[in-house]
Amino acid sequence: MRCVHLSNMYPSERDPGFGTFVEEVDGLLSSIYDVRRIVIDRRSDSLLKKILTYAFFYFRAISVLTVAKVDVVYLHYPSHTFLPVMLSRLCKRYNIVTNFHGGEAVNQPGRSELFFKIKKKLNKLAIKYSDLVVVPSEYFKDLICCTYDVSPAKVLVNFSGGVCCHKFHPDKNVPISAKRYKLLYVSRMEPVKDPLMVSRFFKKNPEFLEKYNCTFVGSGSLRSKFECELPKGPKPLYKIYDSLAKEKLACEYRKNGFLIQSSLGESLGLVVLEAMASGCIPVCRRIAAFESIISHRVDGFLYDTEDDLKECLLYIERMTAVDIAKMAERSRDKVASGFAKVVSSRLTIEGLRKIENR
């Protein structure tokens, strides 16, 4: 069977962190279908470039969908990708699978309310014509069903393709003693991720930046402000990088003991799950998505305020190496048993086979 995979986000050598979860789904689809990928694989640095990029994307999608033999169309971010599907459906029939991600159910901080209303109308149309709706978590399934009045039977949870535990795993040669004072922050530096909460924390509590070996990974509109807020010293107190390819990111997870996340909203938290699979314990803001992944002080930490984050780090300092090793092991086991790629693949294939047999 032939599948067209549509997405306005897909990683490339130039932009390796751009839609990595879509790449995971592409691998799964390729294992059961003959896949033709039509994607946008880089960010645009001007409005004109963005308009031209989407125009070419829509032209390619409409051309393929109206001319080629297609059995299944699998699309991500329907508010951005459903238009060519809707137009091609005027002359062709095929199964449609719509994959929702963050920002589709609720508007994110700093985003236009008017644009979100338009997105909701497009999303509602996409759901109406879809044979299957895919979401990354049970929490997000509830949001989508409530926001768009969708039957739960039509919605499949697949954990954004799941975590590949062959790529993301601990390094047995790195002892706890070598990474217990190593903190990692990985995120897009945009308002919805609230990176400035982290930079403010270290600005108010510079002793933690001196005590811990900190690494920050991310790019975005708040990157410059984030770096400006971090305390400066006679010698570098931290390392900071733009987006890293998955292989390099996996190495960072293995080298660091703890991952800090400050996001105000997530649909799943794939970065957190990949870190947990690598033996890097999460220290995350208490939001619904992270609460569904982390049990506080059992396999990670949850905080509400900067004072709570400080208490988490002080608690970590009091933990023994044995305590940290046990927590990291519980964290890895949770991902392997409930969020691994093999689990996601099984669920997704079962869902796709059902719509084929209708």
C-alpha positions as CSV (number, residue, x, y, z in Angstrom):
1,M,0.0,0.0,0.0
2,R,1.1,3.5,-0.8
3,C,1.2,6.3,1.9
4,V,1.9,10.0,1.5
5,H,3.4,11.5,4.6
6,L,2.8,15.2,5.0
7,S,4.4,17.5,7.6
8,N,5.4,21.1,7.9
9,M,8.2,20.1,10.3
10,Y,10.9,17.5,9.6
11,P,14.6,17.4,10.7
12,S,17.5,18.0,8.3
13,E,21.2,18.4,8.5
14,R,20.7,22.2,8.5
15,D,18.0,22.0,11.2
16,P,18.4,18.7,13.1
17,G,15.9,19.5,15.9
18,F,13.1,20.5,13.6
19,G,10.3,18.0,14.1
20,T,12.3,15.0,15.3
21,F,9.1,13.2,16.4
22,V,7.8,13.3,12.8
23,E,11.0,11.4,11.7
24,E,10.2,8.7,14.2
25,V,6.7,8.3,12.8
26,D,8.1,8.3,9.2
27,G,10.3,5.3,10.1
28,L,7.3,3.4,11.4
29,L,5.2,4.2,8.3
30,S,8.0,3.0,6.1
31,S,8.0,-0.4,7.8
32,I,4.4,-1.1,6.6
33,Y,3.9,1.2,3.6
34,D,5.6,2.4,0.5
35,V,6.0,6.0,1.8
36,R,6.3,9.2,-0.2
37,R,7.4,12.1,2.1
38,I,6.3,15.7,1.4
39,V,7.7,17.9,4.2
40,I,9.2,21.2,5.1
41,D,12.6,20.5,6.6
42,R,13.8,23.9,7.8
43,R,12.7,27.1,9.5
44,S,12.2,30.2,7.4
45,D,14.0,33.4,8.5
46,S,11.6,35.8,6.9
47,L,7.9,36.1,6.1
48,L,8.5,36.1,2.4
49,K,10.6,32.9,2.6
50,K,7.9,31.3,4.7
51,I,5.1,32.1,2.2
52,L,7.2,30.7,-0.7
53,T,8.1,27.6,1.3
54,Y,4.4,26.8,2.1
55,A,3.3,27.6,-1.5
56,F,5.8,25.1,-2.8
57,F,4.8,22.6,-0.1
58,Y,1.1,22.9,-1.0
59,F,1.9,22.7,-4.8
60,R,3.9,19.5,-4.3
61,A,1.2,18.0,-2.0
62,I,-1.7,18.7,-4.4
63,S,0.3,17.5,-7.4
64,V,1.1,14.1,-5.8
65,L,-2.3,13.6,-4.1
66,T,-4.3,14.2,-7.3
67,V,-2.0,12.3,-9.7
68,A,-0.3,9.4,-7.9
69,K,-1.9,6.3,-6.5
70,V,-2.5,6.9,-2.8
71,D,-4.1,4.5,-0.2
72,V,-3.3,6.5,3.0
73,V,-2.4,10.1,3.7
74,Y,-0.8,10.6,7.1
75,L,-0.5,14.3,8.1
76,H,0.9,16.2,11.0
77,Y,-0.3,19.6,12.3
78,P,-3.5,19.6,10.3
79,S,-4.0,23.4,10.6
80,H,-1.0,23.7,8.4
81,T,-1.2,20.7,6.2
82,F,-4.8,19.7,5.7
83,L,-5.6,22.3,2.9
84,P,-4.0,20.3,0.0
85,V,-5.7,17.1,1.3
86,M,-9.1,18.8,1.4
87,L,-8.7,20.0,-2.2
88,S,-7.5,16.7,-3.5
89,R,-10.4,14.9,-1.9
90,L,-12.7,16.6,-4.4
91,C,-11.5,14.1,-7.0
92,K,-9.9,11.2,-5.1
93,R,-10.7,8.9,-2.1
94,Y,-8.1,7.5,0.4
95,N,-7.8,6.9,4.1
96,I,-6.8,10.0,6.1
97,V,-4.8,9.8,9.4
98,T,-4.4,13.1,11.3
99,N,-1.6,13.4,13.9
100,F,-2.1,16.2,16.4
101,H,0.7,17.7,18.4
102,G,1.2,20.6,20.9
103,G,-0.7,23.8,20.3
104,E,-3.6,22.2,18.4
105,A,-5.9,21.9,21.4
106,V,-5.2,25.1,23.3
107,N,-3.6,28.3,22.3
108,Q,0.0,28.8,23.4
109,P,1.4,31.8,25.2
110,G,2.5,34.6,22.7
111,R,0.4,33.2,19.9
112,S,-2.4,35.1,18.1
113,E,-6.0,34.4,19.3
114,L,-7.3,35.1,15.8
115,F,-4.9,32.6,14.2
116,F,-5.9,30.0,16.8
117,K,-9.6,30.4,15.8
118,I,-8.7,29.8,12.2
119,K,-6.6,26.8,13.2
120,K,-9.6,25.3,15.2
121,K,-11.8,25.5,12.1
122,L,-9.2,23.8,9.9
123,N,-8.6,21.2,12.7
124,K,-12.3,20.5,13.0
125,L,-12.5,19.9,9.2
126,A,-9.5,17.6,9.3
127,I,-11.1,15.5,12.1
128,K,-14.4,15.3,10.2
129,Y,-12.7,13.8,7.2
130,S,-10.1,11.6,9.1
131,D,-10.5,7.9,9.5
132,L,-8.1,8.0,12.5
133,V,-6.9,10.7,14.8
134,V,-3.5,10.2,16.4
135,V,-2.4,12.0,19.6
136,P,0.8,11.8,21.7
137,S,-0.7,11.2,25.2
138,E,-3.9,10.3,27.2
139,Y,-3.9,13.8,28.6
140,F,-3.9,15.3,25.1
141,K,-6.5,12.8,23.9
142,D,-8.9,14.2,26.6
143,L,-8.1,17.8,25.4
144,I,-8.7,17.0,21.7
145,C,-12.0,15.1,22.4
146,C,-13.3,17.9,24.6
147,T,-12.1,20.8,22.3
148,Y,-13.4,19.2,19.1
149,D,-16.2,17.0,20.3
150,V,-14.5,13.8,18.9
151,S,-15.5,10.3,19.8
152,P,-12.7,8.7,21.9
153,A,-13.0,5.5,19.7
154,K,-11.7,7.6,16.8
155,V,-8.5,8.7,18.7
156,L,-5.3,6.7,19.1
157,V,-2.5,7.5,21.6
158,N,0.9,6.6,20.2
159,F,3.4,8.6,22.3
160,S,4.8,10.5,19.3
161,G,6.4,7.4,17.9
162,G,7.8,6.3,21.3
163,V,11.4,6.3,22.5
164,C,14.0,4.2,20.7
165,C,15.7,2.5,23.7
166,H,18.5,1.4,21.4
167,K,19.4,5.0,20.8
168,F,18.6,6.4,24.2
169,H,20.2,4.3,26.9
170,P,22.6,4.8,29.8
171,D,26.3,4.6,29.5
172,K,27.5,2.0,32.0
173,N,31.0,3.4,31.9
174,V,29.8,6.7,33.4
175,P,29.4,6.3,37.2
176,I,26.8,8.3,39.1
177,S,29.7,10.2,40.9
178,A,30.7,11.6,37.5
179,K,27.3,13.1,36.6
180,R,25.5,13.7,39.9
181,Y,26.4,17.4,39.7
182,K,25.6,17.8,35.9
183,L,22.4,19.6,34.9
184,L,21.1,19.7,31.3
185,Y,18.4,22.0,29.8
186,V,17.0,21.1,26.4
187,S,14.2,23.1,24.8
188,R,13.1,25.5,22.1
189,M,13.6,28.9,23.6
190,E,10.1,30.3,22.9
191,P,7.5,31.8,25.3
192,V,5.5,28.5,25.7
193,K,8.7,26.7,27.0
194,D,9.4,29.6,29.4
195,P,13.2,29.3,29.3
196,L,13.5,32.7,31.1
197,M,12.2,31.0,34.2
198,V,15.4,28.9,34.2
199,S,17.7,31.8,33.5
200,R,16.0,33.9,36.2
201,F,16.5,31.0,38.7
202,F,20.2,30.9,38.1
203,K,20.5,34.6,38.1
204,K,18.9,34.6,41.6
205,N,20.8,31.5,42.7
206,P,24.2,31.8,41.1
207,E,25.7,29.3,43.6
208,F,23.9,26.4,41.7
209,L,25.5,27.5,38.5
210,E,28.9,27.3,40.2
211,K,28.2,24.0,42.0
212,Y,26.6,22.2,39.0
213,N,28.2,21.7,35.6
214,C,25.3,23.1,33.4
215,T,24.6,22.6,29.7
216,F,21.9,24.5,27.9
217,V,20.7,23.3,24.5
218,G,18.2,25.3,22.4
219,S,17.5,28.1,20.0
220,G,14.6,30.5,19.4
221,S,13.3,34.0,19.9
222,L,14.3,34.1,23.6
223,R,17.8,32.7,23.2
224,S,19.7,36.0,23.4
225,K,17.7,37.1,26.5
226,F,18.2,33.7,28.1
227,E,22.0,33.9,27.7
228,C,22.1,37.6,28.9
229,E,20.3,36.7,32.1
230,L,22.7,33.9,33.1
231,P,25.4,35.0,35.6
232,K,28.8,35.7,34.3
233,G,32.1,34.7,36.0
234,P,35.9,35.0,35.5
235,K,35.7,31.5,33.8
236,P,32.8,30.0,31.8
237,L,30.1,28.7,34.3
238,Y,28.2,26.7,31.7
239,K,28.1,25.4,28.1
240,I,25.4,26.5,25.6
241,Y,24.5,25.1,22.2
242,D,21.9,25.5,19.5
243,S,19.9,22.5,18.5
244,L,21.8,19.2,18.4
245,A,21.3,16.1,16.2
246,K,19.7,13.2,18.0
247,E,23.0,11.3,18.3
248,K,24.7,14.2,20.0
249,L,21.7,14.9,22.2
250,A,21.6,11.2,23.3
251,C,25.3,11.6,24.4
252,E,24.4,14.7,26.4
253,Y,21.6,12.7,28.2
254,R,24.0,10.0,29.1
255,K,26.7,12.4,30.4
256,N,24.3,14.4,32.6
257,G,22.6,13.3,35.8
258,F,19.5,15.6,35.6
259,L,17.3,17.3,33.0
260,I,15.5,20.5,33.9
261,Q,12.3,21.5,32.0
262,S,10.2,24.6,32.5
263,S,7.6,24.4,29.8
264,L,4.2,25.9,30.4
265,G,2.5,23.4,28.1
266,E,3.3,20.1,26.4
267,S,1.3,17.4,24.6
268,L,3.7,14.6,25.8
269,G,7.2,15.5,26.7
270,L,9.3,13.4,24.4
271,V,12.6,15.1,25.4
272,V,11.8,14.1,29.0
273,L,11.1,10.5,28.1
274,E,14.3,10.2,26.0
275,A,16.3,11.6,28.9
276,M,14.7,9.2,31.3
277,A,15.5,6.3,29.0
278,S,19.2,7.4,29.1
279,G,19.4,7.5,32.9
280,C,19.0,11.3,33.1
281,I,16.5,12.1,35.9
282,P,13.9,14.7,35.0
283,V,13.3,17.9,37.1
284,C,10.2,19.3,35.5
285,R,7.6,22.0,36.0
286,R,4.3,20.6,37.3
287,I,2.1,20.6,34.3
288,A,-0.4,17.9,33.2
289,A,1.8,16.3,30.6
290,F,4.8,15.9,32.9
291,E,2.6,14.7,35.8
292,S,1.4,11.8,33.6
293,I,5.1,10.8,33.1
294,I,6.8,11.6,36.5
295,S,6.1,10.4,40.0
296,H,7.6,13.1,42.3
297,R,10.7,11.9,44.2
298,V,10.1,8.4,42.8
299,D,11.5,8.6,39.3
300,G,12.0,12.3,39.0
301,F,11.0,15.7,40.4
302,L,8.1,18.2,39.9
303,Y,8.1,21.8,40.9
304,D,5.7,24.8,40.7
305,T,7.9,27.8,41.5
306,E,11.5,28.8,41.5
307,D,11.6,28.1,45.2
308,D,10.3,24.6,44.5
309,L,13.1,24.1,41.9
310,K,15.6,25.2,44.5
311,E,14.3,22.7,47.0
312,C,14.5,20.0,44.3
313,L,18.2,20.7,43.8
314,L,18.9,20.8,47.5
315,Y,17.1,17.5,47.9
316,I,19.3,16.0,45.1
317,E,22.4,17.2,47.0
318,R,21.3,15.2,50.0
319,M,20.7,12.0,48.0
320,T,23.3,9.3,48.1
321,A,24.8,7.8,44.9
322,V,22.8,4.7,45.6
323,D,19.6,6.7,45.9
324,I,20.3,8.5,42.6
325,A,21.1,5.2,40.8
326,K,17.8,3.6,42.0
327,M,15.8,6.6,40.9
328,A,17.5,6.6,37.4
329,E,16.7,2.9,37.1
330,R,13.0,3.4,38.0
331,S,13.0,6.2,35.4
332,R,14.4,4.0,32.7
333,D,12.1,1.1,33.5
334,K,9.0,3.4,33.3
335,V,9.9,4.4,29.7
336,A,10.8,0.9,28.6
337,S,7.6,-0.6,29.8
338,G,5.1,2.1,28.8
339,F,6.6,4.6,26.3
340,A,9.1,2.6,24.2
341,K,9.1,2.7,20.4
342,V,8.1,-1.0,20.3
343,V,4.9,-0.2,22.3
344,S,4.1,2.8,20.1
345,S,4.7,0.8,16.9
346,R,2.3,-2.0,18.0
347,L,-0.5,0.5,18.9
348,T,-0.1,2.5,15.7
349,I,0.0,-0.5,13.4
350,E,-3.1,-1.9,15.1
351,G,-4.9,1.4,14.5
352,L,-3.8,1.6,10.9
353,R,-4.8,-2.0,10.1
354,K,-8.3,-1.3,11.5
355,I,-9.0,1.5,9.1
356,E,-7.6,-0.6,6.2
357,N,-10.2,-3.3,6.9
358,R,-13.2,-1.0,7.0
